[in-house]
Amino acid sequence: MLASRLSRRLRHHGMSSFVEYYQYIQKNPNNSDEIRELINCVTTNKTSFFRENHHFKFLANTVVSGD
């Protein structure tokens, strides 16, 4: 999944390897547009986790209380 998502960025820049893309990111750390695109490629924006009450109960019981 990650390779597939990042491949889109490689194609966008006409690059042929992940190493080349990594070097591009390293050489241009202030390129906020590309950093944003990279983050969007490697993350999944799923908001449904906290939509149901049992998720809050699980979080409270497992993480907060340490059970």
PADOBA-834317 format. One record per residue: residue number from 1; x, y, z of N, C-alpha, C in turn. Coordinates in pm, whole numbers, plus 32768, in hexadecimal, padded with zeros to 4 digits. Layout:
  pos  n_east  n_north  n_up  ca_east  ca_north  ca_up  c_east  c_north  c_up
  NUM       X        Y     Z        X         Y      Z       X        Y     Z
...
This chain:
  pos  n_east  n_north  n_up  ca_east  ca_north  ca_up  c_east  c_north  c_up
    1    8053     7F8A  8000     8000      8000   8000    8058     807D  8000
    2    80BD     807D  8055     8114      80F1   805E    815F     8108  7FDB
    3    8193     809E  7FA2     81DC      80AA   7F23    8180     80DF  7EB5
    4    8107     80AE  7EB3     80A6      80DB   7E4F    8088     8170  7E5E
    5    8073     819B  7ED8     8053      8228   7EF1    80C9     8283  7ED0
    6    813F     8259  7EF8     81B5      82AD   7EDC    81DB     82AC  7E49
    7    81B7     8242  7E03     81D5      823B   7D73    8193     82AE  7D28
    8    8121     82DA  7D56     80DE      834C   7D18    8135     83CA  7D20
    9    8177     83DC  7D91     81CE      8451   7DA1    8248     8445  7D46
   10    827D     83CB  7D3A     82EF      83B5   7CE1    82C9     83D8  7C51
   11    8256     83A5  7C26     8228      83C3   7B9D    8214     8459  7B8A
   12    81DB     849A  7BEE     81C3      852A   7BE7    8245     8577  7BCD
   13    82B0     854B  7C0C     8332      858E   7C00    838B     8551  7B94
   14    835C     84EA  7B4F     83AB      84AA   7AE8    8422     845D  7B1F
   15    8412     8426  7B96     847D      83DC   7BD9    8469     8347  7BC4
   16    84D7     82FC  7BCF     84CF      826C   7BB6    84EB     8216  7C31
   17    8508     8255  7CA3     8524      8204   7D1B    84FB     824F  7D99
   18    84E3     8200  7E02     84C2      823B   7E83    853B     8283  7EBE
   19    85B1     8251  7EA0     862C      8293   7ECE    8634     8320  7E94
   20    8615     832C  7E15     8617      83AF   7DD4    85B2     840D  7E16
   21    853C     83DA  7E36     84D6      842C   7E79    8505     8453  7F05
   22    853F     83F3  7F4E     8574      840F   7FD3    85DE     847D  7FCE
   23    8636     8473  7F6D     869F      84D9   7F5E    8662     8562  7F3E
   24    85FA     8562  7EED     85B4      85DE   7ECD    857A     861E  7F4B
   25    8539     85CA  7F9E     84FF      85FC   801C    856E     8632  8076
   26    85DD     85EA  8080     864C      8613   80D6    8689     8697  80A8
   27    8691     86AB  8026     86CE      8725   7FEF    866F     879C  7FF2
   28    85EE     8782  8003     8589      87EC   8002    852F     87E4  807D
   29    8569     87E9  80F6     8518      87D6   816F    84B2     8844  8188
   30    84C1     88B6  8149     8463      8924   815D    83F5     8929  80F4
   31    83EF     88C4  80A0     8387      88BD   803A    8307     8889  807C
   32    82BD     88E3  80B9     8247      88BB   8107    81DC     8878  80B2
   33    81D2     889E  8034     816E      885E   7FDD    818E     87CA  7FCA
   34    820D     87AB  7FB1     8232      871F   7F9B    822D     86D0  801D
   35    8255     870E  808B     824C      86CA   810C    81BB     86A8  812B
   36    8161     8705  810E     80D1      86EC   8123    80A2     8677  80CB
   37    80CE     8674  804E     80AA      8606   7FF3    80E0     8581  8026
   38    815B     8582  8058     8198      850A   808F    8147     84D7  8106
   39    8125     8530  8161     80D7      8509   81D7    804E     84D3  81AD
   40    8010     8513  814C     7F8E      84E3   811D    7F99     8459  80DD
   41    800B     843D  809E     801F      83BA   805F    8032     834B  80C6
   42    8075     8368  8132     809A      82FF   8190    803C     82F2  8208
   43    7FD6     8346  820D     7F77      833D   827B    7EEC     831B  8247
   44    7E9C     82E5  829E     7E11      82C7   827F    7DBD     831C  82DC
   45    7D70     8372  82A2     7D1E      83CE   82F1    7C98     838D  8310
   46    7C98     8341  837A     7C1F      82F9   83A3    7BEB     8339  8422
   47    7B74     836E  841C     7B3D      83B5   848F    7AD1     8367  84D7
   48    7AB2     82F1  84AA     7A42      82A9   84E5    7A63     8268  856C
   49    7AE3     8266  8594     7B09      8224   8611    7ABC     825A  8688
   50    7AAD     82DC  8692     7A6C      8317   8707    79D9     8336  86F0
   51    799C     82F9  8692     7910      8316   8677    78B0     82C0  86C8
   52    78E3     8255  8700     788B      81FC   874B    78B9     81F5  87DC
   53    785C     81EE  8835     7876      81F4   88C4    78D6     8186  88F3
   54    78CE     810E  88BB     7925      80A2   88EB    79B8     80C0  88D0
   55    79D6     8114  886F     7A61      813B   8859    7A95     818D  88CF
   56    7A44     81E6  8901     7A6C      8236   8974    7A7E     81DE  89F0
   57    7A24     817F  8A02     7A2E      8125   8A73    7AAF     80D2  8A6B
   58    7ACE     80A0  89F3     7B48      8054   89DF    7BC3     80A9  8A00
   59    7BC5     8123  89CE     7C35      817E   89E7    7C43     8198  8A7B
   60    7BD5     81B5  8ABD     7BD8      81D1   8B4D    7C08     8158  8B9D
   61    7BD4     80E4  8B7C     7BF6      806B   8BC7    7C81     8038  8BAA
   62    7CB0     8046  8B32     7D30      800D   8B0A    7DA3     806C  8B1B
   63    7D93     80E4  8AEE     7E01      8144   8AED    7E05     8198  8B6D
   64    7D95     81D2  8B8F     7D91      822F   8BFF    7D9F     81E6  8C85
   65    7D54     817C  8C97     7D58      8137   8D18    7DCB     80D2  8D20
   66    7E04     80AD  8CAE     7E75      8051   8CAB    7E53     7FC0  8CC1
   67    7DD3     7F9A  8CB0     7DAA      7F0D   8CC2    7DD2     7EBA  8C4B
